[in-house]
């Protein structure tokens, strides 16, 4: 694959859950990669250039984008149900700043191609999420801050296409992403890393929010990274769903995690806590049409993630940066 060879590519949030495997793939494709993050440099691939910058500051975004051919914008804030319920401004405002500043800086710096990382949160509750249905509805009330923050970024891309003729901005909407390099230890941890951490650390009873019935589309970060690579190369500017296309209940997820550990706690379901929408499942026909399909099953991905967490608990305990995808 020569599309990325010798290209100067910026990955914002390149030390995080999706960013790290994306950087690895770009380096394999012989790209000249720069990573920008608030994380520690030790978390970055040592073969990539690294710069620690706060991308809520527009001047820093200009510095990051200068002389870049392509930009993959992944930096963001993890928004767990607890965070969204209790600290919505702490999620919403930085996300808006990241998205707006980075896309405008890339435009001013003459970046050729740009990847905007959106979210499954842009969708309104439905049996299946189809990309072209988004603007017919509003984001779910249970995910409205993430949904609107990312919708504004998508709208910004459309505005640039109309006014400036910049028609090389790709948009991906990942489903519920999990994997190595996730955020396991803060209050912002999502369901997979939160459960893995608590099971590995032998929490008993294991208290899980909700009744376990919600259906989710879980996708491993390496599959999302490969989907981003293919989407940008395809030149497709319509939004692209990146999910597995299959649904698993939270109860099934808990059982898979317990199956792959030697610990069997009592599981208690706390139905007084919020549990999100009943079903979130993506249609991935558009992604398949450009040659992408997920390769890592949920069980295999959970095994990998558990093993990685066990080997890297000290690293994850020291990590403070939540501004990465």
C-alpha angles and dihedrals in degrees: 000000000000099000092096099033112129092350116141103237130183120205112191110204089019095156095060142087098292097015097065097054090041091055090048091054093047091051090050086055088055097248123156099242131196121188124204119191144137087232126100116278090239088072093059127087103265091224092063127077112250134208126175108218138154104232095198083081113079095209089058090051091054090050090050095049100043113121093000122141097196134016127202106195109203104141112123145128126268108241111196118184088258093052094046091049098046107025109026095150091054087059102035103047100049090044091055090048094049094049098043097042097046097048092046092047090050090051093049091048093052097245109180101211131019134190119206115197109215127172146239084248092081090076130093115228111284140143091254129012114230118187097230094053096068099091093047090068145028125255116268114279086233092059103025099128094053091038097053094040091056094040089058089055091051090049090050089057090052091049091053091051091053099043104030103023091237098154099163100085111119122200126203127186109202120201122222100327123203138162144097119342090033124145104263104160115047131076086258094067113129124229100276099048091038092054094043092051093049095046094046089048089051100242109184124217095029104217114201124187117245129005098294096249103109113111119225137184106228120196128182116239093237090058090050090050092052089048090054092050092052095042095053092045091050090058090225111157098183112099114269126208114222110195138117092254091228128097130226126185120233087246090056090049092052090050092050091051092048091046090058096050133059093236125095111184127175107270117218123187115215104207091179090073126080116263104182128233119344095240137017114175127155132219105224099184093116092053091048090051090064093047104268130126131157115260105184117081119218093248093049091045092050091051091052093047094048092049091048093049093049090052095043106037093121091054094048091048090058095046116108104163114103094168095098138088 
